[in-house]
Amino acid sequence: MAPLSQGSRNFPIGHKIYQPKEEMLEIERRRKQLAIGIPREDGKGENRICLTPQSVEVLVNNGHDVMIERGAGLASNYTDKEYSENGAQIVNAKSEIYQCDVVMQVSPFSSAEIDMLRGNQILFSALQIKSQCCENIRKLMQKKVTAIAMELVKDENNFFPVVRSMSEIAGISAVMIAGEYLSKAHGGKGVMLGGITGITPTEVIVLGAGTASEYATRAAMGLGAMVKVFDDSIYRLRRLEDHLGHRVFTSIFHPHVLEKALASADVVIGALRYEKNVSGFIVTEDMVAKMKPGSIIIDLSIDQGGCFETSMMTTHKDPVFKKHGVLHYCVPNVPSHVSRTASLALSNICSPLLLQIGNNGGVHQFIKRDIGLRHGTYIYRGILTNRRLGDSFGILAKDIDLLLAAM
């Protein structure tokens, strides 16, 4: 017998809890060794990696095999040597990675990457529904894969851990980036993003009251800036104040109130999440034209269409442009700006998930037991299970619960 935490059928002896040997043997029989492949990210501006060397060590020590494409961690400052010393197999050919039972990457699978898959595999990646095309979805279905969108997986508290974690990073990063571009080093006004005794503090406007907005507000207030938060929901504004623990200027989107606030703002951070198709922009070009010269716009919603009429998507290599005297930072995937921190956050989510999958006999067995993983599964054994994708591309999507009940 071996000591265990509280489980199903167990017997306390002293201060330890023991489980019968037959149950230990059953757990061993359920376990499945995973062959996990991590390719180098080829997506534009994607610097993150799903697993850190430390997480690889944990997985290998639990009996799993991890294969890493050479150079996959360099954008997050993880070397091949670090991965190799922690038990990963380093390979040169990307095609080898795409033969693994489980393939895990941050960017959605491209057409060329799908062609390299052997089929009947488990795929983990971001889905990014708005960037998907019908051809790629059909090709994944033809490969009979089970594809799981990391941003759609839920935890035991019914939250989206990947979205929440990346939103926290994006919110804090937005304030850091604003501080960089206000400084003289980046051609800014030479203004400090904070409050100094005897000097009027910088004004920061935050559009939205979600997770990214909360962490942007925390970071800006921590530096001493004057923060104003706008949203279209009183409930979300109240929740934001509750999370912050004290009062902050909040307002519903009244055009005149917003326009007045924008006119005196030094930094405006757009962090609205669009659940449905929204026509028009919260901040019009006319509002931007009335902002102070040298002020900064950071559009965290640019990958969903943006909050500002003047926004145009930029890249990490060429992140800013100026319009009406206002600097615009409109880079999608802001967490890649701090790729090592973002990779650590992703790895803290992905590694325990992989361990659970292995301990429960593989993905297909665990999907049956875990509603959160089911929620993130958009293709199951070649069958589309995400209704939104199905409606977008005219493909019949089936209910995954009904599919599992029939299998």
Phi, psi and chi 1 to 4 in degrees:
 res  aa     phi    psi   chi1   chi2   chi3   chi4
   1 MET       -  155.6  -67.9 -174.1 -177.5      -
   2 ALA  -134.7  145.0      -      -      -      -
   3 PRO   -68.0  138.4   22.7  -30.9      -      -
   4 LEU  -136.8  164.9  -80.2  178.3      -      -
   5 SER   -74.8  175.9   59.4      -      -      -
   6 GLN   -56.2  127.8  -67.7  -73.5  -10.5      -
   7 GLY  -137.4 -145.0      -      -      -      -
   8 SER   -78.3  -83.6   52.4      -      -      -
   9 ARG  -108.3  110.9 -178.2  162.0   57.0   91.3
  10 ASN  -144.9  166.0   45.5   56.9      -      -
  11 PHE  -131.2  118.2  -56.3   95.1      -      -
  12 PRO   -74.7  132.3   25.7  -30.8      -      -
  13 ILE  -130.1  114.9  -59.4  177.7      -      -
  14 GLY    65.6 -127.1      -      -      -      -
  15 HIS  -104.7    5.9  -66.9  -68.6      -      -
  16 LYS  -109.1  159.4  -64.5 -179.6  178.9  178.1
  17 ILE  -116.8  126.1  -64.3  176.5      -      -
  18 TYR  -111.3  147.9  -72.6   78.9      -      -
  19 GLN  -116.6  138.7 -166.8  165.8   25.6      -
  20 PRO   -56.9  148.8  -23.1   32.9      -      -
  21 LYS   -60.1  -34.7 -176.7  178.5  -71.6 -173.7
  22 GLU   -64.6  -32.8   62.6  -90.5   19.3      -
  23 GLU   -72.8  -36.4  -70.2 -156.2    5.0      -
  24 MET   -61.3  -41.0  -67.7  -69.0  -68.0      -
  25 LEU   -64.9  -36.0  -68.6  173.1      -      -
  26 GLU   -65.8  -39.0  179.7   60.1   29.3      -
  27 ILE   -62.9  -43.2  -70.3  171.7      -      -
  28 GLU   -60.9  -39.5  -69.6  -63.2  -32.1      -
  29 ARG   -66.7  -33.5  -79.5 -164.6  -67.3  -91.1
  30 ARG   -71.7  -29.9  -77.1 -152.8  -48.3  -95.7
  31 ARG   -62.1  144.5  -76.2 -179.9  179.4  156.4
  32 LYS  -130.1  129.7 -179.0  177.7  177.0   62.0
  33 GLN   -76.3  128.8 -178.9 -178.5   -1.2      -
  34 LEU  -103.2  139.9  -57.0  176.2      -      -
  35 ALA  -105.7  105.0      -      -      -      -
  36 ILE  -105.9  129.5  -55.4  159.8      -      -
  37 GLY  -114.3  132.7      -      -      -      -
  38 ILE  -121.2  107.6  -52.7  -73.4      -      -
  39 PRO   -82.9  164.1   31.4  -33.5      -      -
  40 ARG   -74.1  134.0 -173.6  176.0   64.9 -113.8
  41 GLU   -72.5  125.6  -62.7  -76.0  -16.0      -
  42 ASP  -103.8   -1.3  -69.7  -27.1      -      -
  43 GLY   -66.8  141.6      -      -      -      -
  44 LYS   -61.8  124.4  -66.9 -179.6  179.7  178.3
  45 GLY    77.0    7.8      -      -      -      -
  46 GLU   -95.6  111.4 -174.9   51.5   75.3      -
  47 ASN  -110.9   -2.2  -59.2  -42.3      -      -
  48 ARG   -85.9  163.3  -63.5  169.5  -68.3  178.6
  49 ILE  -136.7  147.2 -172.8  168.5      -      -
  50 CYS   -73.6  -29.0  -66.1      -      -      -
  51 LEU  -129.5  132.9  -65.0  175.6      -      -
  52 THR   -85.7  164.9   63.5      -      -      -
  53 PRO   -56.9  -36.1  -27.7   36.2      -      -
  54 GLN   -64.8  -39.3  -67.1   75.5   21.2      -
  55 SER   -69.6  -35.6  -68.9      -      -      -
  56 VAL   -60.1  -42.6  167.8      -      -      -
  57 GLU   -59.1  -44.1 -178.7 -176.8   24.6      -
  58 VAL   -62.6  -44.3  172.5      -      -      -
  59 LEU   -64.9  -44.0  -71.8  163.3      -      -
  60 VAL   -64.4  -40.9  170.2      -      -      -
  61 ASN   -65.5  -19.0  -72.4  -17.7      -      -
  62 ASN   -97.3   14.8  -82.8  -90.8      -      -
  63 GLY    93.1    6.6      -      -      -      -
  64 HIS   -95.4  155.8  -55.1  -63.4      -      -
  65 ASP  -104.5  134.3  -63.4  -36.5      -      -
  66 VAL  -125.0  125.4 -178.9      -      -      -
  67 MET  -114.6  127.3 -173.3 -178.5  -70.5      -
  68 ILE  -120.1  132.3  -54.3  -86.8      -      -
  69 GLU   -70.8  139.7 -176.1 -176.8   -4.7      -
  70 ARG   -54.7  130.3 -170.4  172.7  -61.2  -80.2
  71 GLY    83.5    4.9      -      -      -      -
  72 ALA   -64.5  -29.7      -      -      -      -
  73 GLY   -99.0   -1.2      -      -      -      -
  74 LEU   -62.4  -36.0  -68.2  178.9      -      -
  75 ALA   -66.0  -19.0      -      -      -      -
  76 SER  -107.0   14.8  -65.5      -      -      -
  77 ASN    63.1   37.0  -70.3  -50.6      -      -
  78 TYR  -113.1  126.5  -69.5  116.7      -      -
  79 THR   -89.3  161.1   64.8      -      -      -
  80 ASP   -61.1  -36.1  -66.1  -27.2      -      -
  81 LYS   -60.5  -41.9 -176.9 -179.7  178.4 -178.0
  82 GLU   -61.7  -43.0  -72.0  178.0  -80.7      -
  83 TYR   -66.6  -42.9  -80.3  107.5      -      -
  84 SER   -63.5  -42.6  179.4      -      -      -
  85 GLU   -66.2  -20.8  -71.8  176.6  -15.1      -
  86 ASN   -99.3   12.7  -77.3  -77.9      -      -
  87 GLY   105.5   -1.1      -      -      -      -
  88 ALA   -80.1  150.4      -      -      -      -
  89 GLN   -95.1  123.3  178.8 -174.0   -6.7      -
  90 ILE   -94.8  127.1  -51.8  -61.0      -      -
  91 VAL  -124.3  153.5  -60.8      -      -      -
  92 ASN   -88.2  -34.8  -67.2  -46.7      -      -
  93 ALA   -89.5  123.3      -      -      -      -
  94 LYS   -60.8  -33.8 -173.8 -178.5  -72.6  -70.3
  95 SER   -60.7  -30.1   56.6      -      -      -
  96 GLU   -64.8  -39.3  -73.4 -172.1   57.3      -
  97 ILE   -60.6  -40.3  -61.8  -67.7      -      -
  98 TYR   -79.8    8.4  -71.7   99.5      -      -
  99 GLN  -100.5   -5.6  -57.6  -52.5  -58.9      -
 100 CYS   -68.4  157.2  -69.9      -      -      -
 101 ASP   -63.6  -39.0  -62.4  -27.7      -      -
 102 VAL  -121.8  123.4  179.1      -      -      -
 103 VAL  -115.2  126.8 -178.2      -      -      -
 104 MET  -128.5  122.5  178.8  173.2  -81.3      -
 105 GLN  -146.2  165.6   62.3 -175.5   50.7      -
 106 VAL   -83.6  -48.4 -178.0      -      -      -
 107 SER   -71.5  151.1  -59.3      -      -      -
 108 PRO   -59.1  152.4  -21.2   32.1      -      -
 109 PHE   -70.6  128.6  -73.8   83.9      -      -
 110 SER   -83.2  170.6   67.0      -      -      -
 111 SER   -60.3  -43.1  179.3      -      -      -
 112 ALA   -65.1  -37.3      -      -      -      -
 113 GLU   -70.1  -38.4  -70.6  166.8  -18.2      -
 114 ILE   -62.2  -38.1  -64.4  170.1      -      -
 115 ASP   -62.1  -29.2  -71.1  -21.9      -      -
 116 MET   -79.7  -15.6  -76.8 -172.1  -83.9      -
 117 LEU   -67.2  143.5  -65.3  169.7      -      -
 118 ARG   -82.0  -22.0   72.2  158.4 -159.4  -93.8
 119 GLY   102.9  161.3      -      -      -      -
 120 ASN    54.5   44.2  -65.8  -66.1      -      -
 121 GLN  -118.2  174.3  -64.8  157.4  -78.6      -
 122 ILE  -107.5  125.2  -48.6  -58.2      -      -
 123 LEU  -117.0  130.4  -50.1 -178.4      -      -
 124 PHE  -118.1  129.4  -75.8   89.9      -      -
 125 SER  -168.0  174.8   73.6      -      -      -
 126 ALA   -71.4  149.8      -      -      -      -
 127 LEU   -95.3  -47.5  174.5   57.9      -      -
 128 GLN    49.1   69.6  -63.0  175.7    6.3      -
 129 ILE   -49.9  -40.9  -71.2  178.7      -      -
 130 LYS   -69.4  -16.8  -68.6 -166.0  174.8 -177.8
 131 SER   -99.3    0.1   67.5      -      -      -
 132 GLN   -79.5  155.8  -73.2  -65.4  -26.5      -
 133 CYS  -125.8  154.2   68.5      -      -      -
 134 CYS   -60.3  -38.9 -176.7      -      -      -
 135 GLU   -59.9  -45.0 -179.8 -172.5   -1.5      -
 136 ASN   -66.3  -38.9  -75.7   -4.2      -      -
 137 ILE   -64.2  -42.7  -63.9  -61.6      -      -
 138 ARG   -66.2  -37.3  -70.5 -169.2 -179.1  -83.1
 139 LYS   -65.7  -38.9  -73.5  172.5   73.7  171.8
 140 LEU   -63.7  -39.8  -74.2  170.6      -      -
 141 MET   -64.3  -40.2  -67.3  170.2   65.7      -
 142 GLN   -65.3  -28.8  -70.8  167.1    4.8      -
 143 LYS   -78.4   -3.2  -68.2  -83.1 -175.2  174.3
 144 LYS    58.1   35.8  -57.6  -66.3 -177.4 -176.7
 145 VAL   -85.6  164.7  -59.0      -      -      -
 146 THR  -108.9  111.7  -66.5      -      -      -
 147 ALA  -108.6  130.2      -      -      -      -
 148 ILE  -122.2  125.8  -61.7  164.3      -      -
 149 ALA   -87.8  117.6      -      -      -      -
 150 MET   -60.8  -35.4  -70.1 -169.8  -69.6      -
 151 GLU   -74.7  -11.4   72.8  -93.5   38.1      -
 152 LEU  -102.4   -6.4  -61.9 -178.6      -      -
 153 VAL   -72.3  134.6  173.8      -      -      -
 154 LYS  -105.1  155.0  -68.9 -174.6  174.9 -177.8
 155 ASP   -97.8 -172.9   60.7   17.9      -      -
 156 GLU   -67.6  -16.7   61.1  -87.6   15.6      -
 157 ASN   -96.6   10.0  -63.4  -47.4      -      -
 158 ASN    69.8   21.5 -152.8   34.5      -      -
 159 PHE   -98.2  164.5  -67.6  127.9      -      -
 160 PHE   -99.4   96.2  -61.5   95.1      -      -
 161 PRO   -62.7  -37.7   20.3  -30.9      -      -
 162 VAL   -67.9  -46.2  169.6      -      -      -
 163 VAL   -61.3  -44.6  173.0      -      -      -
 164 ARG   -62.8  -46.9 -174.6  175.1 -176.9   83.6
 165 SER   -63.7  -45.5 -176.3      -      -      -
 166 MET   -68.3  -31.2  -66.7  -57.4  109.5      -
 167 SER   -68.2  -39.9  -65.7      -      -      -
 168 GLU   -58.5  -46.8  -68.9  172.8    4.3      -
 169 ILE   -64.7  -42.3  -67.4  171.0      -      -
 170 ALA   -62.8  -41.4      -      -      -      -
 171 GLY   -63.1  -47.4      -      -      -      -
 172 ILE   -66.6  -41.6  -64.4  170.8      -      -
 173 SER   -61.4  -36.6  -64.6      -      -      -
 174 ALA   -59.1  -41.4      -      -      -      -
 175 VAL   -69.6  -40.5  174.7      -      -      -
 176 MET   -61.5  -43.7  -67.3  168.2   53.3      -
 177 ILE   -64.5  -41.8  -69.1  164.3      -      -
 178 ALA   -59.5  -42.5      -      -      -      -
 179 GLY   -61.5  -38.7      -      -      -      -
 180 GLU   -62.8  -45.8  -69.5  175.1   15.9      -
 181 TYR   -81.5  -13.7  -77.5   99.3      -      -
 182 LEU   -79.1  -23.1  -79.5  174.4      -      -
 183 SER   -74.4  160.1   72.3      -      -      -
 184 LYS   -68.3  -25.5 -157.1   66.4  179.5  173.4
 185 ALA   -60.5  -27.8      -      -      -      -
 186 HIS  -110.3   21.5  -74.8   77.7      -      -
 187 GLY    80.5   13.8      -      -      -      -
 188 GLY   -80.8 -170.6      -      -      -      -
 189 LYS   -74.6   -7.0  -63.9 -171.1  -64.4 -177.2
 190 GLY    77.6   31.5      -      -      -      -
 191 VAL  -102.3  140.2  174.0      -      -      -
 192 MET   -88.7  131.1 -176.5  176.2  179.5      -
 193 LEU   -81.2   85.4 -178.0   58.0      -      -
 194 GLY   171.1 -175.3      -      -      -      -
 195 GLY  -114.5  126.8      -      -      -      -
 196 ILE  -119.1  139.0  -58.0  -62.3      -      -
 197 THR   -52.3  127.4  -56.8      -      -      -
 198 GLY    86.2   -2.3      -      -      -      -
 199 ILE  -120.7  133.8  -59.5  174.1      -      -
 200 THR   -60.1  126.7  -57.4      -      -      -
 201 PRO   -68.6  155.2   24.4  -33.0      -      -
 202 THR   -66.0  150.4   49.0      -      -      -
 203 GLU  -105.0  128.0  -67.6 -173.5   32.8      -
 204 VAL  -119.8  125.3  176.6      -      -      -
 205 ILE  -103.5  130.9  -54.3  -63.1      -      -
 206 VAL  -117.6  123.4  179.2      -      -      -
 207 LEU   -98.7  115.4  -54.0  179.1      -      -
 208 GLY   111.0  156.8      -      -      -      -
 209 ALA  -133.4   31.1      -      -      -      -
 210 GLY   -88.5 -159.9      -      -      -      -
 211 THR   -64.7  -47.3  -57.8      -      -      -
 212 ALA   -60.1  -41.3      -      -      -      -
 213 SER   -64.3  -41.7  -58.4      -      -      -
 214 GLU   -59.2  -45.6  176.5 -172.9  -22.4      -
 215 TYR   -75.6  -29.2  -80.8   79.7      -      -
 216 ALA   -65.8  -42.2      -      -      -      -
 217 THR   -63.3  -44.7  -58.4      -      -      -
 218 ARG   -58.4  -47.4  -73.6 -177.8 -173.9  -84.4
 219 ALA   -64.6  -44.2      -      -      -      -
 220 ALA   -66.4  -43.0      -      -      -      -
 221 MET   -66.5  -35.6  -68.6  176.8   67.2      -
 222 GLY   -62.5  -29.1      -      -      -      -
 223 LEU   -84.9   -9.0  -69.5  169.5      -      -
 224 GLY    98.0   11.3      -      -      -      -
 225 ALA   -76.4  157.8      -      -      -      -
 226 MET   -89.9  118.7 -178.1 -174.2  -61.1      -
 227 VAL  -113.6  137.0 -175.8      -      -      -
 228 LYS  -126.5  131.0  -62.1  178.0 -179.4  179.6
 229 VAL  -115.8  131.3 -177.2      -      -      -
 230 PHE  -118.8  141.9  -70.4   79.5      -      -
 231 ASP  -157.2  166.9 -163.9   85.7      -      -
 232 ASP   -97.7    8.9   57.8    4.0      -      -
 233 SER  -128.7  119.6  166.8      -      -      -
 234 ILE   -62.0  -38.0  -73.9  -70.3      -      -
 235 TYR   -59.2  -47.0  165.5   74.9      -      -
 236 ARG   -66.8  -36.1  -74.6 -165.2  -68.0  -92.3
 237 LEU   -65.6  -41.4  -69.1  171.5      -      -
 238 ARG   -64.2  -43.0  -76.0 -156.5 -174.8  100.0
 239 ARG   -61.5  -40.3 -176.1 -176.7   60.9 -173.9
 240 LEU   -59.9  -46.9  172.9   68.2      -      -
 241 GLU   -63.0  -38.7  -72.2 -168.7  -29.7      -
 242 ASP   -61.9  -43.2  -71.8  -17.7      -      -
 243 HIS   -67.0  -36.8  -71.5  178.1      -      -
 244 LEU   -72.6  -28.7  -66.9  173.2      -      -
 245 GLY    87.8    1.7      -      -      -      -
 246 HIS  -160.0  170.2   52.7   78.0      -      -
 247 ARG   -72.2  146.0  -68.2  -77.4 -175.8 -177.7
 248 VAL  -142.2  155.2   63.0      -      -      -
 249 PHE   -62.9  122.6  177.4   97.8      -      -
 250 THR  -132.5  152.7   57.7      -      -      -
 251 SER  -157.7  147.2  174.3      -      -      -
 252 ILE   -69.9  160.6  -66.6  -65.5      -      -
 253 PHE   -71.8   77.1  -76.3  122.7      -      -
 254 HIS   -89.9  119.7  -66.2  -61.0      -      -
 255 PRO   -52.1  -43.0  -27.5   34.9      -      -
 256 HIS   -69.7  -38.9  -65.0  -60.4      -      -
 257 VAL   -66.7  -43.5  177.0      -      -      -
 258 LEU   -65.0  -44.4  178.3   58.6      -      -
 259 GLU   -61.3  -39.4 -173.5  171.5  -13.1      -
 260 LYS   -66.2  -41.2 -176.2  177.5  178.8 -178.7
 261 ALA   -66.0  -41.1      -      -      -      -
 262 LEU   -63.7  -34.4  -69.3  170.3      -      -
 263 ALA   -63.4  -26.6      -      -      -      -
 264 SER  -108.3    1.7   61.2      -      -      -
 265 ALA   -76.9  146.5      -      -      -      -
 266 ASP   -94.2  -32.3  -62.6  -71.8      -      -
 267 VAL  -138.5  136.0  177.1      -      -      -
 268 VAL  -126.6  122.4 -174.1      -      -      -
 269 ILE  -111.5  118.2  -61.3  171.4      -      -
 270 GLY   -95.5  116.6      -      -      -      -
 271 ALA  -136.6   49.1      -      -      -      -
 272 LEU   -92.1  139.2  -69.6  167.1      -      -
 273 ARG  -104.4  124.6  -70.3 -164.8   63.5   81.8
 274 TYR   -97.1  110.3  -64.4  106.5      -      -
 275 GLU   -81.9  -27.4  -57.6  -62.1  -24.7      -
 276 LYS  -131.2  173.8  -60.7  177.8 -179.3  178.6
 277 ASN   -67.0  124.0  -66.9  -33.8      -      -
 278 VAL  -118.5  128.1  177.8      -      -      -
 279 SER   -91.6  142.3   59.1      -      -      -
 280 GLY    82.3  175.3      -      -      -      -
 281 PHE  -119.8  147.8  -66.3   91.6      -      -
 282 ILE   -64.5  -41.9  -63.5  -61.6      -      -
 283 VAL  -113.7  116.1  178.6      -      -      -
 284 THR   -82.5  167.4   64.3      -      -      -
 285 GLU   -63.1  -34.6 -175.9  168.2   -4.6      -
 286 ASP   -63.3  -38.5 -177.0   57.2      -      -
 287 MET   -65.2  -41.3  -68.6  178.7  178.4      -
 288 VAL   -63.7  -40.6  172.4      -      -      -
 289 ALA   -61.8  -24.4      -      -      -      -
 290 LYS   -91.1   -1.1  -66.2  175.9 -178.2  176.5
 291 MET   -74.7  162.0  -69.7  175.3   62.8      -
 292 LYS   -66.2  139.0  -66.5 -170.0  -60.3 -171.8
 293 PRO   -59.7  136.8  -22.5   33.3      -      -
 294 GLY    89.5   -4.8      -      -      -      -
 295 SER   -75.0  167.2   54.1      -      -      -
 296 ILE  -127.2  136.8  -62.4  170.5      -      -
 297 ILE  -111.8  130.2  -79.7  173.5      -      -
 298 ILE  -121.9  113.1  -62.6  178.3      -      -
 299 ASP  -101.9   94.1 -162.2  -20.9      -      -
 300 LEU   -74.2  -11.0  -63.2 -179.9      -      -
 301 SER  -100.4   14.9  -57.9      -      -      -
 302 ILE   -61.6  -31.2 -171.6   62.9      -      -
 303 ASP   -73.4   -9.4   57.1  -20.5      -      -
 304 GLN  -110.8   11.9  -61.6 -178.7   62.1      -
 305 GLY   115.1  -20.1      -      -      -      -
 306 GLY    89.8  159.0      -      -      -      -
 307 CYS   -98.3  -14.3  -58.2      -      -      -
 308 PHE  -119.7  136.8  -52.7   85.8      -      -
 309 GLU   -63.6  -25.9 -170.4  174.0    5.1      -
 310 THR   -89.5   -1.6   49.0      -      -      -
 311 SER   -70.0  141.2  -71.6      -      -      -
 312 MET  -139.4  136.1  -66.3 -175.1  -63.2      -
 313 MET   -62.5  133.1 -165.7  173.7  -68.3      -
 314 THR  -120.1 -175.2   57.9      -      -      -
 315 THR  -126.2  169.1   65.7      -      -      -
 316 HIS   -64.8  -29.4  -74.4  -70.6      -      -
 317 LYS   -77.1  -31.5  -70.2 -175.8  178.0  179.9
 318 ASP  -135.6   76.2 -172.6   17.0      -      -
 319 PRO   -82.7  -18.5   28.5  -32.5      -      -
 320 VAL  -129.3  155.8  -64.1      -      -      -
 321 PHE  -147.7  162.3   65.2   90.5      -      -
 322 LYS  -116.6  134.4 -170.4  171.9  -77.3 -170.6
 323 LYS  -142.4  132.9 -169.7  162.7 -172.5  177.5
 324 HIS    55.0   31.9  -60.4  -58.3      -      -
 325 GLY    77.2    5.2      -      -      -      -
 326 VAL  -109.0  128.6  177.9      -      -      -
 327 LEU   -77.8  131.5 -161.4   68.8      -      -
 328 HIS  -113.3  127.0  -69.3   62.5      -      -
 329 TYR  -113.8  107.6 -176.2   98.4      -      -
 330 CYS  -128.9   51.5  -55.4      -      -      -
 331 VAL   -91.1  124.2  179.5      -      -      -
 332 PRO   -72.4  160.5   26.1  -31.9      -      -
 333 ASN    60.6   53.6 -173.6   15.3      -      -
 334 VAL   -58.4  -35.1  168.1      -      -      -
 335 PRO   -55.7  -23.7  -30.7   38.4      -      -
 336 SER   -67.3  -15.5  -90.4      -      -      -
 337 HIS   -64.3  -28.6 -174.5   73.6      -      -
 338 VAL  -124.5   65.8  -74.9      -      -      -
 339 SER   -63.9  -33.9   56.1      -      -      -
 340 ARG   -67.3  -46.2 -169.1  176.1  176.7  103.2
 341 THR   -61.6  -44.0  -63.7      -      -      -
 342 ALA   -64.2  -37.5      -      -      -      -
 343 SER   -66.0  -40.0  -65.4      -      -      -
 344 LEU   -60.1  -42.9  -79.1  163.2      -      -
 345 ALA   -64.4  -43.4      -      -      -      -
 346 LEU   -63.7  -43.7  -83.4  176.4      -      -
 347 SER   -63.5  -35.2 -169.7      -      -      -
 348 ASN   -65.2  -21.2  -72.9  -17.7      -      -
 349 ILE   -93.9  -44.1  -62.8  165.9      -      -
 350 CYS   -72.4  -40.5  -66.0      -      -      -
 351 SER   -61.9  -51.1  176.6      -      -      -
 352 PRO   -61.2  -33.7  -22.4   33.2      -      -
 353 LEU   -64.1  -43.6 -179.8   59.1      -      -
 354 LEU   -64.7  -38.5  -69.9  169.7      -      -
 355 LEU   -63.5  -42.3  -71.8  172.7      -      -
 356 GLN   -62.6  -41.7  -76.8 -176.6  -64.4      -
 357 ILE   -61.1  -45.9  -72.0  168.9      -      -
 358 GLY   -63.7  -42.3      -      -      -      -
 359 ASN   -70.0  -19.6  -69.9  -22.1      -      -
 360 ASN  -103.0   15.4  -77.6  -87.4      -      -
 361 GLY    90.2   12.9      -      -      -      -
 362 GLY   112.8  171.4      -      -      -      -
 363 VAL   -62.8  -45.3  168.6      -      -      -
 364 HIS   -63.7  -37.9  -61.7  -58.4      -      -
 365 GLN   -70.4  -39.8  -73.2   74.2   18.3      -
 366 PHE   -72.0  -34.0 -168.3   49.8      -      -
 367 ILE   -59.3  -36.7  -76.1  175.5      -      -
 368 LYS   -65.4  -30.9  -67.2  177.2 -178.6  178.2
 369 ARG   -92.7  -27.2  -62.2 -170.4 -178.2  111.0
 370 ASP  -112.8  111.9 -168.9   88.5      -      -
 371 ILE   -69.0  -29.6 -169.9  171.1      -      -
 372 GLY   -66.8  -40.7      -      -      -      -
 373 LEU   -70.4  -36.7 -169.9   61.4      -      -
 374 ARG   -59.1  -39.2  -74.6 -154.7  -58.6  -83.0
 375 HIS   -62.8  -30.8 -168.0  -87.5      -      -
 376 GLY   -87.5   -7.3      -      -      -      -
 377 THR   -83.3  116.1  -56.7      -      -      -
 378 TYR  -105.7  -15.7   62.3   96.5      -      -
 379 ILE  -135.9  127.3  -64.2  175.2      -      -
 380 TYR  -120.0  111.5 -176.9   73.1      -      -
 381 ARG    50.3   43.0  -68.5 -178.2  168.5  176.3
 382 GLY    87.8   -0.4      -      -      -      -
 383 ILE  -107.9  126.8  -59.2  170.3      -      -
 384 LEU   -68.3  130.8 -173.9   68.0      -      -
 385 THR  -123.4    4.0   56.3      -      -      -
 386 ASN  -102.4  111.9 -175.3  -69.4      -      -
 387 ARG   -65.0  -34.7 -174.4  170.3  -64.5  175.7
 388 ARG   -64.5  -42.0 -174.3  174.8  172.1 -170.9
 389 LEU   -64.2  -42.1  -82.0  174.1      -      -
 390 GLY   -60.1  -44.3      -      -      -      -
 391 ASP   -65.2  -35.3  -68.3  -16.8      -      -
 392 SER   -69.1  -36.4  -62.7      -      -      -
 393 PHE  -115.1    7.4  -58.6  128.1      -      -
 394 GLY    67.5   35.2      -      -      -      -
 395 ILE  -112.5  135.9  -56.2  172.4      -      -
 396 LEU   -66.7  123.3  177.7   64.1      -      -
 397 ALA  -107.1  133.2      -      -      -      -
 398 LYS  -105.8  151.1  -62.6 -173.4  178.1  179.7
 399 ASP   -70.6  124.1 -171.9  -65.6      -      -
 400 ILE   -66.7  -31.5 -170.3  168.6      -      -
 401 ASP   -64.2  -39.7  -67.5  -35.7      -      -
 402 LEU   -68.7  -37.4  -65.1  177.3      -      -
 403 LEU   -63.3  -44.3  -81.1  177.0      -      -
 404 LEU   -66.3  -36.1  -68.2  170.4      -      -
 405 ALA   -67.2  -29.0      -      -      -      -
 406 ALA   -86.1  -12.7      -      -      -      -
 407 MET  -100.3      -  -70.4 -176.6  176.3      -
